[in-house]
Amino acid sequence: MIKKFEKVTGRYIEKIIGQEKLAYAMSDTSDMYDLVEWSQHGGYPGSVIMFFDFETGKVYQPFEKKRNVLYGIPIYAEGYYYFLQGDYDAKKVTLYRYLPETEPEIVTEMHLEEVNLYNLRVVPSPVHVISQDDTFVCYYPDKISFALKPEETVEFIEDGKVYLEAWVEEGWDEVRQCASENYRYYHKVIVKDYLGNTLSEETGSLFQSQDGTWWIS
């Protein structure tokens, strides 16, 4: 049997890790940094975020489409759905907490000049707002900042520790520009404190299962 949501949009939906009730869809794939790029070409048309309820078939859209406003990928934590809204005209990024059939609640607001829009996102758990390129920065609820190596990516923050994953490539033949017989490509899990000091490091790749549990493979 095939079921239909009450509003069919033709958009691809994705599950939100940590729960089974809702999935989400974006009206486009723009990133927060695209607000800056679009501003140089007449402005961003605007996007919407939608939530799809597997239990009832209902579709929820917390906000109407508005020019120069876009949304970040939502997460589920502490019994709520959290997502970012970037508003170029208002020059702010807002973190919202949301439940279906309720008004989105503002958790915190940040001025555009106070954040790096590149890779700006929400991570669990509890909820943190971070960005990362050559520097990792946490804006909410803690103020954290330290340098990142090109191969490092922050995945989540928990119990006062920052969990990263880094890719490792060994045995590459620089002269022939190909993999040698001893070539290896794998990942490492690195745990750092808020000052960027390494607390532990081990071979492994981080994966978050649908129930929200993190695994190292």
Secondary structure, DSSP 4 states (H G I P E B T S, - for coil): -----SS------EEPTT-SSEEEEESS---TTHHHHHHTTT------EEEEETTT--EE-SS---TTEEEPPPEEETTEEEEEEEETTTTEEEEEEE-TTS--EEEEEEEGGGS--TT-EEETTTTEEEEESSEEEEEESS-EEEE--TTEEEEEEETTEEEEEEEEEEEEETTTTEEEEEEEEEEEEEEE-TTS-EEEEEE--EEE-TTS-EEE-
